[in-house]
């Protein structure tokens, strides 16, 4: 079965990465990130 979609949030680099079978996408904090059927607003995320 497995996990259908997930994200890796890295406060050290200030990025959110969405790995998938076809590609890997990395977004800086502040972007709105597509994640499966959802979107994640990272404008409130803070880097270390």
mmCIF entry with sequence, helices, sheets and N, C-alpha, C, O atoms, coordinates in Angstrom:
data_MODEL
# 
_entry.id   MODEL 
# 
_entity.id                         1 
_entity.type                       polymer 
_entity.pdbx_number_of_molecules   1 
# 
_entity_poly.entity_id                      1 
_entity_poly.type                           'polypeptide(L)' 
_entity_poly.nstd_linkage                   no 
_entity_poly.nstd_monomer                   no 
_entity_poly.pdbx_seq_one_letter_code       
;(UNK)(UNK)(UNK)(UNK)(UNK)(UNK)(UNK)(UNK)(UNK)(UNK)(UNK)(UNK)(UNK)(UNK)(UNK)(UNK)
(UNK)(UNK)(UNK)(UNK)(UNK)(UNK)(UNK)(UNK)(UNK)(UNK)(UNK)(UNK)(UNK)(UNK)(UNK)(UNK)
(UNK)(UNK)(UNK)(UNK)(UNK)(UNK)(UNK)(UNK)(UNK)(UNK)(UNK)(UNK)(UNK)(UNK)(UNK)(UNK)
;
_entity_poly.pdbx_seq_one_letter_code_can   XXXXXXXXXXXXXXXXXXXXXXXXXXXXXXXXXXXXXXXXXXXXXXXX 
_entity_poly.pdbx_strand_id                 A 
# 
loop_
_entity_poly_seq.entity_id 
_entity_poly_seq.num 
_entity_poly_seq.mon_id 
_entity_poly_seq.hetero 
1 1  UNK n 
1 2  UNK n 
1 3  UNK n 
1 4  UNK n 
1 5  UNK n 
1 6  UNK n 
1 7  UNK n 
1 8  UNK n 
1 9  UNK n 
1 10 UNK n 
1 11 UNK n 
1 12 UNK n 
1 13 UNK n 
1 14 UNK n 
1 15 UNK n 
1 16 UNK n 
1 17 UNK n 
1 18 UNK n 
1 19 UNK n 
1 20 UNK n 
1 21 UNK n 
1 22 UNK n 
1 23 UNK n 
1 24 UNK n 
1 25 UNK n 
1 26 UNK n 
1 27 UNK n 
1 28 UNK n 
1 29 UNK n 
1 30 UNK n 
1 31 UNK n 
1 32 UNK n 
1 33 UNK n 
1 34 UNK n 
1 35 UNK n 
1 36 UNK n 
1 37 UNK n 
1 38 UNK n 
1 39 UNK n 
1 40 UNK n 
1 41 UNK n 
1 42 UNK n 
1 43 UNK n 
1 44 UNK n 
1 45 UNK n 
1 46 UNK n 
1 47 UNK n 
1 48 UNK n 
# 
_struct_asym.id          A 
_struct_asym.entity_id   1 
# 
loop_
_struct_sheet.id 
_struct_sheet.type 
_struct_sheet.number_strands 
_struct_sheet.details 
AA1 ? 3 ? 
AA2 ? 2 ? 
# 
loop_
_struct_sheet_order.sheet_id 
_struct_sheet_order.range_id_1 
_struct_sheet_order.range_id_2 
_struct_sheet_order.offset 
_struct_sheet_order.sense 
AA1 1 2 ? anti-parallel 
AA1 2 3 ? anti-parallel 
AA2 1 2 ? anti-parallel 
# 
loop_
_struct_sheet_range.sheet_id 
_struct_sheet_range.id 
_struct_sheet_range.beg_label_comp_id 
_struct_sheet_range.beg_label_asym_id 
_struct_sheet_range.beg_label_seq_id 
_struct_sheet_range.pdbx_beg_PDB_ins_code 
_struct_sheet_range.end_label_comp_id 
_struct_sheet_range.end_label_asym_id 
_struct_sheet_range.end_label_seq_id 
_struct_sheet_range.pdbx_end_PDB_ins_code 
_struct_sheet_range.beg_auth_comp_id 
_struct_sheet_range.beg_auth_asym_id 
_struct_sheet_range.beg_auth_seq_id 
_struct_sheet_range.end_auth_comp_id 
_struct_sheet_range.end_auth_asym_id 
_struct_sheet_range.end_auth_seq_id 
AA1 1 UNK A 8  ? UNK A 10 ? UNK A 8  UNK A 10 
AA1 2 UNK A 15 ? UNK A 19 ? UNK A 15 UNK A 19 
AA1 3 UNK A 24 ? UNK A 28 ? UNK A 24 UNK A 28 
AA2 1 UNK A 32 ? UNK A 35 ? UNK A 32 UNK A 35 
AA2 2 UNK A 38 ? UNK A 41 ? UNK A 38 UNK A 41 
# 
loop_
_atom_site.group_PDB 
_atom_site.id 
_atom_site.type_symbol 
_atom_site.label_atom_id 
_atom_site.label_alt_id 
_atom_site.label_comp_id 
_atom_site.label_asym_id 
_atom_site.label_entity_id 
_atom_site.label_seq_id 
_atom_site.pdbx_PDB_ins_code 
_atom_site.Cartn_x 
_atom_site.Cartn_y 
_atom_site.Cartn_z 
_atom_site.occupancy 
_atom_site.B_iso_or_equiv 
_atom_site.pdbx_formal_charge 
_atom_site.auth_seq_id 
_atom_site.auth_comp_id 
_atom_site.auth_asym_id 
_atom_site.auth_atom_id 
_atom_site.pdbx_PDB_model_num 
ATOM 1   N N  . UNK A 1 1  ? 0.839  -1.181 0.000   1.00 0.00 ? 1  UNK A N  1 
ATOM 2   C CA . UNK A 1 1  ? 0.000  0.000  0.000   1.00 0.00 ? 1  UNK A CA 1 
ATOM 3   C C  . UNK A 1 1  ? 0.884  1.243  0.000   1.00 0.00 ? 1  UNK A C  1 
ATOM 4   O O  . UNK A 1 1  ? 0.969  1.898  -1.039  1.00 0.00 ? 1  UNK A O  1 
ATOM 5   N N  . UNK A 1 2  ? 1.532  1.604  1.072   1.00 0.00 ? 2  UNK A N  1 
ATOM 6   C CA . UNK A 1 2  ? 2.446  2.730  1.093   1.00 0.00 ? 2  UNK A CA 1 
ATOM 7   C C  . UNK A 1 2  ? 1.774  4.067  1.338   1.00 0.00 ? 2  UNK A C  1 
ATOM 8   O O  . UNK A 1 2  ? 0.557  4.157  1.505   1.00 0.00 ? 2  UNK A O  1 
ATOM 9   N N  . UNK A 1 3  ? 2.584  5.082  1.356   1.00 0.00 ? 3  UNK A N  1 
ATOM 10  C CA . UNK A 1 3  ? 2.122  6.449  1.559   1.00 0.00 ? 3  UNK A CA 1 
ATOM 11  C C  . UNK A 1 3  ? 1.944  7.085  0.184   1.00 0.00 ? 3  UNK A C  1 
ATOM 12  O O  . UNK A 1 3  ? 2.912  7.166  -0.573  1.00 0.00 ? 3  UNK A O  1 
ATOM 13  N N  . UNK A 1 4  ? 0.731  7.543  -0.166  1.00 0.00 ? 4  UNK A N  1 
ATOM 14  C CA . UNK A 1 4  ? 0.494  8.046  -1.520  1.00 0.00 ? 4  UNK A CA 1 
ATOM 15  C C  . UNK A 1 4  ? 1.190  9.375  -1.820  1.00 0.00 ? 4  UNK A C  1 
ATOM 16  O O  . UNK A 1 4  ? 1.591  9.613  -2.959  1.00 0.00 ? 4  UNK A O  1 
ATOM 17  N N  . UNK A 1 5  ? 1.337  10.225 -0.836  1.00 0.00 ? 5  UNK A N  1 
ATOM 18  C CA . UNK A 1 5  ? 1.993  11.518 -1.047  1.00 0.00 ? 5  UNK A CA 1 
ATOM 19  C C  . UNK A 1 5  ? 2.529  12.004 0.296   1.00 0.00 ? 5  UNK A C  1 
ATOM 20  O O  . UNK A 1 5  ? 1.887  11.833 1.333   1.00 0.00 ? 5  UNK A O  1 
ATOM 21  N N  . UNK A 1 6  ? 3.712  12.612 0.263   1.00 0.00 ? 6  UNK A N  1 
ATOM 22  C CA . UNK A 1 6  ? 4.273  13.167 1.488   1.00 0.00 ? 6  UNK A CA 1 
ATOM 23  C C  . UNK A 1 6  ? 5.192  14.324 1.128   1.00 0.00 ? 6  UNK A C  1 
ATOM 24  O O  . UNK A 1 6  ? 5.527  14.530 -0.039  1.00 0.00 ? 6  UNK A O  1 
ATOM 25  N N  . UNK A 1 7  ? 5.593  15.076 2.147   1.00 0.00 ? 7  UNK A N  1 
ATOM 26  C CA . UNK A 1 7  ? 6.486  16.213 1.937   1.00 0.00 ? 7  UNK A CA 1 
ATOM 27  C C  . UNK A 1 7  ? 7.585  16.171 2.988   1.00 0.00 ? 7  UNK A C  1 
ATOM 28  O O  . UNK A 1 7  ? 7.372  15.706 4.108   1.00 0.00 ? 7  UNK A O  1 
ATOM 29  N N  . UNK A 1 8  ? 8.750  16.656 2.618   1.00 0.00 ? 8  UNK A N  1 
ATOM 30  C CA . UNK A 1 8  ? 9.873  16.789 3.541   1.00 0.00 ? 8  UNK A CA 1 
ATOM 31  C C  . UNK A 1 8  ? 10.071 18.272 3.797   1.00 0.00 ? 8  UNK A C  1 
ATOM 32  O O  . UNK A 1 8  ? 10.386 19.028 2.878   1.00 0.00 ? 8  UNK A O  1 
ATOM 33  N N  . UNK A 1 9  ? 9.887  18.692 5.048   1.00 0.00 ? 9  UNK A N  1 
ATOM 34  C CA . UNK A 1 9  ? 10.038 20.103 5.426   1.00 0.00 ? 9  UNK A CA 1 
ATOM 35  C C  . UNK A 1 9  ? 11.391 20.264 6.096   1.00 0.00 ? 9  UNK A C  1 
ATOM 36  O O  . UNK A 1 9  ? 11.677 19.605 7.096   1.00 0.00 ? 9  UNK A O  1 
ATOM 37  N N  . UNK A 1 10 ? 12.235 21.152 5.538   1.00 0.00 ? 10 UNK A N  1 
ATOM 38  C CA . UNK A 1 10 ? 13.587 21.352 6.039   1.00 0.00 ? 10 UNK A CA 1 
ATOM 39  C C  . UNK A 1 10 ? 13.764 22.799 6.494   1.00 0.00 ? 10 UNK A C  1 
ATOM 40  O O  . UNK A 1 10 ? 14.044 23.671 5.672   1.00 0.00 ? 10 UNK A O  1 
ATOM 41  N N  . UNK A 1 11 ? 13.603 23.068 7.803   1.00 0.00 ? 11 UNK A N  1 
ATOM 42  C CA . UNK A 1 11 ? 13.766 24.432 8.277   1.00 0.00 ? 11 UNK A CA 1 
ATOM 43  C C  . UNK A 1 11 ? 15.201 24.938 8.167   1.00 0.00 ? 11 UNK A C  1 
ATOM 44  O O  . UNK A 1 11 ? 15.433 26.147 8.147   1.00 0.00 ? 11 UNK A O  1 
ATOM 45  N N  . UNK A 1 12 ? 16.166 24.020 8.095   1.00 0.00 ? 12 UNK A N  1 
ATOM 46  C CA . UNK A 1 12 ? 17.568 24.423 7.948   1.00 0.00 ? 12 UNK A CA 1 
ATOM 47  C C  . UNK A 1 12 ? 17.830 25.108 6.620   1.00 0.00 ? 12 UNK A C  1 
ATOM 48  O O  . UNK A 1 12 ? 18.575 26.086 6.552   1.00 0.00 ? 12 UNK A O  1 
ATOM 49  N N  . UNK A 1 13 ? 17.215 24.593 5.564   1.00 0.00 ? 13 UNK A N  1 
ATOM 50  C CA . UNK A 1 13 ? 17.413 25.197 4.244   1.00 0.00 ? 13 UNK A CA 1 
ATOM 51  C C  . UNK A 1 13 ? 16.236 26.074 3.832   1.00 0.00 ? 13 UNK A C  1 
ATOM 52  O O  . UNK A 1 13 ? 16.297 26.767 2.816   1.00 0.00 ? 13 UNK A O  1 
ATOM 53  N N  . UNK A 1 14 ? 15.157 26.040 4.631   1.00 0.00 ? 14 UNK A N  1 
ATOM 54  C CA . UNK A 1 14 ? 13.982 26.856 4.307   1.00 0.00 ? 14 UNK A CA 1 
ATOM 55  C C  . UNK A 1 14 ? 13.237 26.354 3.091   1.00 0.00 ? 14 UNK A C  1 
ATOM 56  O O  . UNK A 1 14 ? 12.731 27.142 2.292   1.00 0.00 ? 14 UNK A O  1 
ATOM 57  N N  . UNK A 1 15 ? 13.168 25.022 2.947   1.00 0.00 ? 15 UNK A N  1 
ATOM 58  C CA . UNK A 1 15 ? 12.509 24.441 1.781   1.00 0.00 ? 15 UNK A CA 1 
ATOM 59  C C  . UNK A 1 15 ? 11.542 23.334 2.174   1.00 0.00 ? 15 UNK A C  1 
ATOM 60  O O  . UNK A 1 15 ? 11.627 22.752 3.256   1.00 0.00 ? 15 UNK A O  1 
ATOM 61  N N  . UNK A 1 16 ? 10.626 23.067 1.262   1.00 0.00 ? 16 UNK A N  1 
ATOM 62  C CA . UNK A 1 16 ? 9.702  21.941 1.358   1.00 0.00 ? 16 UNK A CA 1 
ATOM 63  C C  . UNK A 1 16 ? 9.849  21.156 0.065   1.00 0.00 ? 16 UNK A C  1 
ATOM 64  O O  . UNK A 1 16 ? 9.695  21.714 -1.021  1.00 0.00 ? 16 UNK A O  1 
ATOM 65  N N  . UNK A 1 17 ? 10.146 19.862 0.172   1.00 0.00 ? 17 UNK A N  1 
ATOM 66  C CA . UNK A 1 17 ? 10.346 19.012 -0.994  1.00 0.00 ? 17 UNK A CA 1 
ATOM 67  C C  . UNK A 1 17 ? 9.218  17.993 -1.088  1.00 0.00 ? 17 UNK A C  1 
ATOM 68  O O  . UNK A 1 17 ? 8.857  17.347 -0.104  1.00 0.00 ? 17 UNK A O  1 
ATOM 69  N N  . UNK A 1 18 ? 8.670  17.865 -2.288  1.00 0.00 ? 18 UNK A N  1 
ATOM 70  C CA . UNK A 1 18 ? 7.616  16.888 -2.564  1.00 0.00 ? 18 UNK A CA 1 
ATOM 71  C C  . UNK A 1 18 ? 8.180  15.874 -3.553  1.00 0.00 ? 18 UNK A C  1 
ATOM 72  O O  . UNK A 1 18 ? 8.218  16.135 -4.755  1.00 0.00 ? 18 UNK A O  1 
ATOM 73  N N  . UNK A 1 19 ? 8.623  14.708 -3.051  1.00 0.00 ? 19 UNK A N  1 
ATOM 74  C CA . UNK A 1 19 ? 9.096  13.669 -3.963  1.00 0.00 ? 19 UNK A CA 1 
ATOM 75  C C  . UNK A 1 19 ? 7.913  12.931 -4.589  1.00 0.00 ? 19 UNK A C  1 
ATOM 76  O O  . UNK A 1 19 ? 6.875  12.768 -3.947  1.00 0.00 ? 19 UNK A O  1 
ATOM 77  N N  . UNK A 1 20 ? 8.058  12.498 -5.805  1.00 0.00 ? 20 UNK A N  1 
ATOM 78  C CA . UNK A 1 20 ? 7.019  11.691 -6.445  1.00 0.00 ? 20 UNK A CA 1 
ATOM 79  C C  . UNK A 1 20 ? 7.696  10.700 -7.375  1.00 0.00 ? 20 UNK A C  1 
ATOM 80  O O  . UNK A 1 20 ? 8.909  10.748 -7.578  1.00 0.00 ? 20 UNK A O  1 
ATOM 81  N N  . UNK A 1 21 ? 6.906  9.807  -7.934  1.00 0.00 ? 21 UNK A N  1 
ATOM 82  C CA . UNK A 1 21 ? 7.463  8.792  -8.828  1.00 0.00 ? 21 UNK A CA 1 
ATOM 83  C C  . UNK A 1 21 ? 8.029  9.416  -10.103 1.00 0.00 ? 21 UNK A C  1 
ATOM 84  O O  . UNK A 1 21 ? 9.002  8.908  -10.660 1.00 0.00 ? 21 UNK A O  1 
ATOM 85  N N  . UNK A 1 22 ? 7.429  10.505 -10.567 1.00 0.00 ? 22 UNK A N  1 
ATOM 86  C CA . UNK A 1 22 ? 7.848  11.085 -11.845 1.00 0.00 ? 22 UNK A CA 1 
ATOM 87  C C  . UNK A 1 22 ? 8.870  12.215 -11.703 1.00 0.00 ? 22 UNK A C  1 
ATOM 88  O O  . UNK A 1 22 ? 9.679  12.432 -12.606 1.00 0.00 ? 22 UNK A O  1 
ATOM 89  N N  . UNK A 1 23 ? 8.841  12.928 -10.588 1.00 0.00 ? 23 UNK A N  1 
ATOM 90  C CA . UNK A 1 23 ? 9.780  14.049 -10.419 1.00 0.00 ? 23 UNK A CA 1 
ATOM 91  C C  . UNK A 1 23 ? 9.867  14.435 -8.954  1.00 0.00 ? 23 UNK A C  1 
ATOM 92  O O  . UNK A 1 23 ? 9.069  13.984 -8.133  1.00 0.00 ? 23 UNK A O  1 
ATOM 93  N N  . UNK A 1 24 ? 10.833 15.265 -8.637  1.00 0.00 ? 24 UNK A N  1 
ATOM 94  C CA . UNK A 1 24 ? 11.013 15.767 -7.282  1.00 0.00 ? 24 UNK A CA 1 
ATOM 95  C C  . UNK A 1 24 ? 10.982 17.281 -7.384  1.00 0.00 ? 24 UNK A C  1 
ATOM 96  O O  . UNK A 1 24 ? 11.723 17.862 -8.177  1.00 0.00 ? 24 UNK A O  1 
ATOM 97  N N  . UNK A 1 25 ? 10.133 17.931 -6.592  1.00 0.00 ? 25 UNK A N  1 
ATOM 98  C CA . UNK A 1 25 ? 9.998  19.378 -6.644  1.00 0.00 ? 25 UNK A CA 1 
ATOM 99  C C  . UNK A 1 25 ? 10.337 19.974 -5.286  1.00 0.00 ? 25 UNK A C  1 
ATOM 100 O O  . UNK A 1 25 ? 9.840  19.513 -4.258  1.00 0.00 ? 25 UNK A O  1 
ATOM 101 N N  . UNK A 1 26 ? 11.183 20.998 -5.282  1.00 0.00 ? 26 UNK A N  1 
ATOM 102 C CA . UNK A 1 26 ? 11.567 21.692 -4.051  1.00 0.00 ? 26 UNK A CA 1 
ATOM 103 C C  . UNK A 1 26 ? 11.097 23.141 -4.138  1.00 0.00 ? 26 UNK A C  1 
ATOM 104 O O  . UNK A 1 26 ? 11.310 23.823 -5.140  1.00 0.00 ? 26 UNK A O  1 
ATOM 105 N N  . UNK A 1 27 ? 10.455 23.591 -3.069  1.00 0.00 ? 27 UNK A N  1 
ATOM 106 C CA . UNK A 1 27 ? 9.886  24.936 -3.014  1.00 0.00 ? 27 UNK A CA 1 
ATOM 107 C C  . UNK A 1 27 ? 10.466 25.688 -1.832  1.00 0.00 ? 27 UNK A C  1 
ATOM 108 O O  . UNK A 1 27 ? 10.637 25.102 -0.763  1.00 0.00 ? 27 UNK A O  1 
ATOM 109 N N  . UNK A 1 28 ? 10.777 26.979 -1.990  1.00 0.00 ? 28 UNK A N  1 
ATOM 110 C CA . UNK A 1 28 ? 11.230 27.775 -0.854  1.00 0.00 ? 28 UNK A CA 1 
ATOM 111 C C  . UNK A 1 28 ? 10.040 28.123 0.039   1.00 0.00 ? 28 UNK A C  1 
ATOM 112 O O  . UNK A 1 28 ? 8.906  28.216 -0.431  1.00 0.00 ? 28 UNK A O  1 
ATOM 113 N N  . UNK A 1 29 ? 10.310 28.315 1.330   1.00 0.00 ? 29 UNK A N  1 
ATOM 114 C CA . UNK A 1 29 ? 9.264  28.780 2.230   1.00 0.00 ? 29 UNK A CA 1 
ATOM 115 C C  . UNK A 1 29 ? 8.713  30.092 1.690   1.00 0.00 ? 29 UNK A C  1 
ATOM 116 O O  . UNK A 1 29 ? 9.470  30.948 1.230   1.00 0.00 ? 29 UNK A O  1 
ATOM 117 N N  . UNK A 1 30 ? 7.394  30.248 1.746   1.00 0.00 ? 30 UNK A N  1 
ATOM 118 C CA . UNK A 1 30 ? 6.719  31.424 1.200   1.00 0.00 ? 30 UNK A CA 1 
ATOM 119 C C  . UNK A 1 30 ? 5.865  31.068 0.000   1.00 0.00 ? 30 UNK A C  1 
ATOM 120 O O  . UNK A 1 30 ? 4.937  31.801 -0.342  1.00 0.00 ? 30 UNK A O  1 
ATOM 121 N N  . UNK A 1 31 ? 6.171  29.941 -0.649  1.00 0.00 ? 31 UNK A N  1 
ATOM 122 C CA . UNK A 1 31 ? 5.388  29.486 -1.800  1.00 0.00 ? 31 UNK A CA 1 
ATOM 123 C C  . UNK A 1 31 ? 4.149  28.721 -1.338  1.00 0.00 ? 31 UNK A C  1 
ATOM 124 O O  . UNK A 1 31 ? 4.096  28.236 -0.207  1.00 0.00 ? 31 UNK A O  1 
ATOM 125 N N  . UNK A 1 32 ? 3.165  28.619 -2.210  1.00 0.00 ? 32 UNK A N  1 
ATOM 126 C CA . UNK A 1 32 ? 2.043  27.714 -2.032  1.00 0.00 ? 32 UNK A CA 1 
ATOM 127 C C  . UNK A 1 32 ? 2.377  26.443 -2.799  1.00 0.00 ? 32 UNK A C  1 
ATOM 128 O O  . UNK A 1 32 ? 2.636  26.479 -4.002  1.00 0.00 ? 32 UNK A O  1 
ATOM 129 N N  . UNK A 1 33 ? 2.368  25.319 -2.089  1.00 0.00 ? 33 UNK A N  1 
ATOM 130 C CA . UNK A 1 33 ? 2.888  24.068 -2.626  1.00 0.00 ? 33 UNK A CA 1 
ATOM 131 C C  . UNK A 1 33 ? 1.750  23.080 -2.911  1.00 0.00 ? 33 UNK A C  1 
ATOM 132 O O  . UNK A 1 33 ? 0.952  22.793 -2.018  1.00 0.00 ? 33 UNK A O  1 
ATOM 133 N N  . UNK A 1 34 ? 1.662  22.555 -4.141  1.00 0.00 ? 34 UNK A N  1 
ATOM 134 C CA . UNK A 1 34 ? 0.674  21.513 -4.420  1.00 0.00 ? 34 UNK A CA 1 
ATOM 135 C C  . UNK A 1 34 ? 1.139  20.187 -3.819  1.00 0.00 ? 34 UNK A C  1 
ATOM 136 O O  . UNK A 1 34 ? 2.297  19.797 -3.969  1.00 0.00 ? 34 UNK A O  1 
ATOM 137 N N  . UNK A 1 35 ? 0.223  19.504 -3.141  1.00 0.00 ? 35 UNK A N  1 
ATOM 138 C CA . UNK A 1 35 ? 0.552  18.235 -2.504  1.00 0.00 ? 35 UNK A CA 1 
ATOM 139 C C  . UNK A 1 35 ? -0.652 17.313 -2.633  1.00 0.00 ? 35 UNK A C  1 
ATOM 140 O O  . UNK A 1 35 ? -1.556 17.340 -1.797  1.00 0.00 ? 35 UNK A O  1 
ATOM 141 N N  . UNK A 1 36 ? -0.662 16.503 -3.678  1.00 0.00 ? 36 UNK A N  1 
ATOM 142 C CA . UNK A 1 36 ? -1.812 15.632 -3.924  1.00 0.00 ? 36 UNK A CA 1 
ATOM 143 C C  . UNK A 1 36 ? -3.059 16.456 -4.190  1.00 0.00 ? 36 UNK A C  1 
ATOM 144 O O  . UNK A 1 36 ? -3.073 17.309 -5.078  1.00 0.00 ? 36 UNK A O  1 
ATOM 145 N N  . UNK A 1 37 ? -4.108 16.197 -3.416  1.00 0.00 ? 37 UNK A N  1 
ATOM 146 C CA . UNK A 1 37 ? -5.362 16.951 -3.543  1.00 0.00 ? 37 UNK A CA 1 
ATOM 147 C C  . UNK A 1 37 ? -5.356 18.243 -2.747  1.00 0.00 ? 37 UNK A C  1 
ATOM 148 O O  . UNK A 1 37 ? -6.346 18.974 -2.756  1.00 0.00 ? 37 UNK A O  1 
ATOM 149 N N  . UNK A 1 38 ? -4.258 18.540 -2.056  1.00 0.00 ? 38 UNK A N  1 
ATOM 150 C CA . UNK A 1 38 ? -4.179 19.703 -1.181  1.00 0.00 ? 38 UNK A CA 1 
ATOM 151 C C  . UNK A 1 38 ? -3.149 20.703 -1.686  1.00 0.00 ? 38 UNK A C  1 
ATOM 152 O O  . UNK A 1 38 ? -2.370 20.421 -2.597  1.00 0.00 ? 38 UNK A O  1 
ATOM 153 N N  . UNK A 1 39 ? -3.169 21.879 -1.065  1.00 0.00 ? 39 UNK A N  1 
ATOM 154 C CA . UNK A 1 39 ? -2.085 22.849 -1.226  1.00 0.00 ? 39 UNK A CA 1 
ATOM 155 C C  . UNK A 1 39 ? -1.651 23.273 0.165   1.00 0.00 ? 39 UNK A C  1 
ATOM 156 O O  . UNK A 1 39 ? -2.471 23.365 1.079   1.00 0.00 ? 39 UNK A O  1 
ATOM 157 N N  . UNK A 1 40 ? -0.372 23.529 0.321   1.00 0.00 ? 40 UNK A N  1 
ATOM 158 C CA . UNK A 1 40 ? 0.187  23.959 1.596   1.00 0.00 ? 40 UNK A CA 1 
ATOM 159 C C  . UNK A 1 40 ? 0.726  25.370 1.418   1.00 0.00 ? 40 UNK A C  1 
ATOM 160 O O  . UNK A 1 40 ? 1.597  25.613 0.583   1.00 0.00 ? 40 UNK A O  1 
ATOM 161 N N  . UNK A 1 41 ? 0.198  26.301 2.214   1.00 0.00 ? 41 UNK A N  1 
ATOM 162 C CA . UNK A 1 41 ? 0.693  27.680 2.216   1.00 0.00 ? 41 UNK A CA 1 
ATOM 163 C C  . UNK A 1 41 ? 1.858  27.748 3.195   1.00 0.00 ? 41 UNK A C  1 
ATOM 164 O O  . UNK A 1 41 ? 1.657  27.623 4.403   1.00 0.00 ? 41 UNK A O  1 
ATOM 165 N N  . UNK A 1 42 ? 3.070  27.944 2.690   1.00 0.00 ? 42 UNK A N  1 
ATOM 166 C CA . UNK A 1 42 ? 4.260  27.942 3.542   1.00 0.00 ? 42 UNK A CA 1 
ATOM 167 C C  . UNK A 1 42 ? 4.681  29.358 3.950   1.00 0.00 ? 42 UNK A C  1 
ATOM 168 O O  . UNK A 1 42 ? 5.793  29.552 4.440   1.00 0.00 ? 42 UNK A O  1 
ATOM 169 N N  . UNK A 1 43 ? 3.814  30.332 3.756   1.00 0.00 ? 43 UNK A N  1 
ATOM 170 C CA . UNK A 1 43 ? 4.185  31.720 4.064   1.00 0.00 ? 43 UNK A CA 1 
ATOM 171 C C  . UNK A 1 43 ? 4.468  31.936 5.554   1.00 0.00 ? 43 UNK A C  1 
ATOM 172 O O  . UNK A 1 43 ? 5.180  32.874 5.911   1.00 0.00 ? 43 UNK A O  1 
ATOM 173 N N  . UNK A 1 44 ? 3.930  31.093 6.416   1.00 0.00 ? 44 UNK A N  1 
ATOM 174 C CA . UNK A 1 44 ? 4.167  31.227 7.876   1.00 0.00 ? 44 UNK A CA 1 
ATOM 175 C C  . UNK A 1 44 ? 5.337  30.371 8.350   1.00 0.00 ? 44 UNK A C  1 
ATOM 176 O O  . UNK A 1 44 ? 5.734  30.474 9.510   1.00 0.00 ? 44 UNK A O  1 
ATOM 177 N N  . UNK A 1 45 ? 5.898  29.529 7.486   1.00 0.00 ? 45 UNK A N  1 
ATOM 178 C CA . UNK A 1 45 ? 7.028  28.688 7.870   1.00 0.00 ? 45 UNK A CA 1 
ATOM 179 C C  . UNK A 1 45 ? 8.261  29.560 8.035   1.00 0.00 ? 45 UNK A C  1 
ATOM 180 O O  . UNK A 1 45 ? 8.437  30.538 7.309   1.00 0.00 ? 45 UNK A O  1 
ATOM 181 N N  . UNK A 1 46 ? 9.106  29.212 8.980   1.00 0.00 ? 46 UNK A N  1 
ATOM 182 C CA . UNK A 1 46 ? 10.318 29.994 9.241   1.00 0.00 ? 46 UNK A CA 1 
ATOM 183 C C  . UNK A 1 46 ? 11.555 29.104 9.159   1.00 0.00 ? 46 UNK A C  1 
ATOM 184 O O  . UNK A 1 46 ? 11.543 27.958 9.607   1.00 0.00 ? 46 UNK A O  1 
ATOM 185 N N  . UNK A 1 47 ? 12.609 29.644 8.586   1.00 0.00 ? 47 UNK A N  1 
ATOM 186 C CA . UNK A 1 47 ? 13.901 28.949 8.533   1.00 0.00 ? 47 UNK A CA 1 
ATOM 187 C C  . UNK A 1 47 ? 14.629 29.147 9.853   1.00 0.00 ? 47 UNK A C  1 
ATOM 188 O O  . UNK A 1 47 ? 14.356 30.086 10.600  1.00 0.00 ? 47 UNK A O  1 
ATOM 189 N N  . UNK A 1 48 ? 15.555 28.246 10.120  1.00 0.00 ? 48 UNK A N  1 
ATOM 190 C CA . UNK A 1 48 ? 16.390 28.413 11.321  1.00 0.00 ? 48 UNK A CA 1 
ATOM 191 C C  . UNK A 1 48 ? 17.442 29.437 11.105  1.00 0.00 ? 48 UNK A C  1 
ATOM 192 O O  . UNK A 1 48 ? 18.235 29.708 12.007  1.00 0.00 ? 48 UNK A O  1 
# 
